[in-house]
Amino acid sequence: MSSTRPGSDRRLGRTTVQEAFRDGGKTPSSRTVAALAGKLGLPVGRLLELQRIAAKADKPGSAPTQPGAANGDGKSTGPAHAGSAPQQLGSRADGDRATEVSVAPPLGLRDPAAPLRGRGTLIAAVEGDLSVVPGGAVGGRRGPVVLAGMGGCGKTALALETAARRISDGHQVWWVDARADSTLEAGLRAVARRAGASPDQLAHGDTADVLWLRLDRLREPWLLIVDNADDPTLLDGPGDLAAGTGWIRPSTALGAVLVTTRDLSPSTWGPAARRHPVPPLTDVLDDAAQVLLDRAGNGAGSPEDARVLAERLGGLPLALRLAGSYLAEVRHTPLPLRAPGVPDTLTAYRQAWNEVPGPLDHKEVLAQTWTMSLDLLHHRGHTHARGLLELIAAFADADLPYLLLLAPQQLARAGALTGLDGPGLWQHLNALASFGLIDLTENPDASPVLRMHPLVRDTTRDPRAEPVAASLLTDAAVEIQKTGEPGDLGTWPAWQALTPHIRAALDRVQGDHVLDSDLAWSASLAARYLRGAGLLHQARAVLETVVTALRKQLGADHHDTLVVHHSLALVLHDQGRLDQAREAFETILEAEQFDETHPLTLTTRHNLANVLHGQGHLDEARAAFEAVLRTRSEQIGATHPDTLSTRHNLGRVLYDQGHLDEARAAFEAVLRTRSEQIGATHPLTLSTRHSLALVLHSQGHLDEARDAFKAVLAARREHLGDAHHHTERTRQMLARITEEQGEAQP
């Protein structure tokens, strides 16, 4: 061992050495560790490994020290479908970023001509609970305020009114859709980013903790509204909602959470929650009557007529809105042109209702209301209105991208609504919207969608329409696939809109039901989008469902089953479940009916080597990568993208073993070829250049490393933006080198 005292070398400042060994001191750089290894006579690879472990334990957002670990590498080699290759680990490259989602309150749904009626007392109580400074709760925190009631009672309208009031008071308000776990998590991730969380902090699997850490630090009033949480188990997230460890937790004095749901149970929401039942308007029939008059317009009848009809409709706000919209549509038609016998006044509408014997529950009220509306639409020539509404109801309770799923060509191929062309479809959609049966929403930043109230969906759903909906989902997946792979960012908005509907169709495949091969293919593509978007829990759930079904139908060793199983193994790797991922890849290798040099087998061996690397089995990982590299170089050439991916990942292993010269040579070779093939600013090229800069840094070539990081940072800023976590990590490495160069000065 060298007798030179650490810190006596001018490249190792005294402060640097003290910090490296001080408990709680600053994490040392790779260059510092390499220099210390030389002075102490220890293996550089072991010290580098310890330094990387320390860096991972450092504060969120610390710079990566493993080439490629945070930057991805490889390429997507096709969809998970029969005859196509499975993905390679690292295929997301610089593409994994947050999925696009809006958390702005949908204030456009508020109608100034139809203000909220009959809820003054309830709104005052809710405002009181949202505004009171918490004192009685443990730690001075306030539990969520819960609006609970049956469908159609106007819970969302109440939440919108609250949002509008808070915004007018200058508060920050976020709105998250909780109908599906994918939209819920994407929305809450967006809230976390708005509250100051970096993408890097959201990539560590503790998103719920990061979200509430950032919310607790805000110094301005805020309100988080979680709408349509009818399945509160989704709010458990990684913990337990009632215990305050789920997605929704007690908030500090400056913040508040408002939830709309059908579940009023105290055990669901915990003791800190303030729960408010939202009943129909039966106790305030004058207000219920005014809801009818607001919608129906002048001349439809007297307040007393409206009051009698409101009582017959059970005071259900949704039924009141549908009835009022019906009368407004009828009365919009000139009197000489109205169909004979069609109710056009409040009294006539009530008389039509009187033909239905006895009292009705809220679903029966709604069913009778929309039946009258559909009958009128059919009389007006909208002969496909009922079939179209039943088809819409067969999809998930989520925003429906109708241009993607209801295109006339797809409808014709599915054998649905024959003869309905584009103009006819648009007329039918607008007719349904005019009667309040659906809502058509326009968003300049996204494709238009339609929404259907859950209660309308429940009363309209016909199981016979579900196979047609599944067929339309597959057609839509094919159309998206024509524009790019699920890992391509340009396809993400379409996949984001389609995925909740694919998952809903998949959920119906239970027991002895057979999973259609086309739906299995669509689901595997959706899972690849979810993986790329970082929604790993959802991706895993989808793939486990598909794998289980295919094993029953085709067998565990069938090619289609193995391909989807391979995708599941990739997600397990991304989740850090390395033992499970390794077991999955080894099982796939044993089952594959190809020799070890077959391209599909090589992809599996490549991915297994990545898992071995992650487990710390560096010698095994190196041997596996070297074997794959030799075969790929012989079969497809040294410059093929798959070969380059293997060489890049081999460089990562060499780096971890402390073979810096060999790692540098590998990265330099890959960088030259990628720069020629795909350009210097392609995400994969930047990934390799970032990795090479890390090696230069570890070798002590600080000027070269600094220049490389500067170039990568400029390109990532231009193509990914300042907020992307790859941009942030490159920025952090550049700052670290700048600091170290300052320390190294005499």
ABEGO torsion letter per residue (X at the ends): XBABBBGABAABBAAAAAAAABBGBBBBBAAAAAAAAAAAGBBAAAAAAAAAAAAAABBBGBBBABBGAAAEBEBBAEBBBBGBBBBBBGAAEAABBBBBBBABBBAAABBAABBBBGAAAAAAAAAAAAABBBAABBGGBBBBBBBBBBBGAGAAAAAAAAAAAAAAAGBBBBBBBAABAAAAAAAAAAAAAAAGBBAAAAAAGAAAAAAAAAAAABABBBBBBBBGBABAAAAAEABBAAAGABABBBBBAABBBBBBBABABAAAAEAABBBBBBBBAAABAAAAAAAAAAAAEBGAEBAAAAAAAAAAAGGBAAAAAAAAAAAAAAAABBAAABBBGBBABAAAAAAAAAABBEBBBAAAAAAAAAAAAAAAAAAAGBAAAAAAAAAAAABBBBBBBAAAAABAAAAAAAGBGBGBBAAAAAAAAAAAAAAGABBBBBBAABBBBBBBBAAAAAAABBAAAAAAAAAAAAAAAAAAAAAEBAABAAAAAAAAAAAAAAAAAAAABBEABBBBAAAAAAAAAAAAAAAAAGBAAAAAAAAAAAAAAAAAAAEAABAAAAAAAAAAAAAAAAAGBAAAAAAAAAAAAAABABBAABAAAAAAAAAAAAAAAAAGBAAAAAAAAAAAAAAAAAAAEAABAAAAAAAAAAAAAAAAAGBAAAAAAAAAAAAAAAAAAAEAABAAAAAAAAAAAAAAAAAGBAAAAAAAAAAAAAAAAAAAEAABAAAAAAAAAAAAAAAAAAAABX
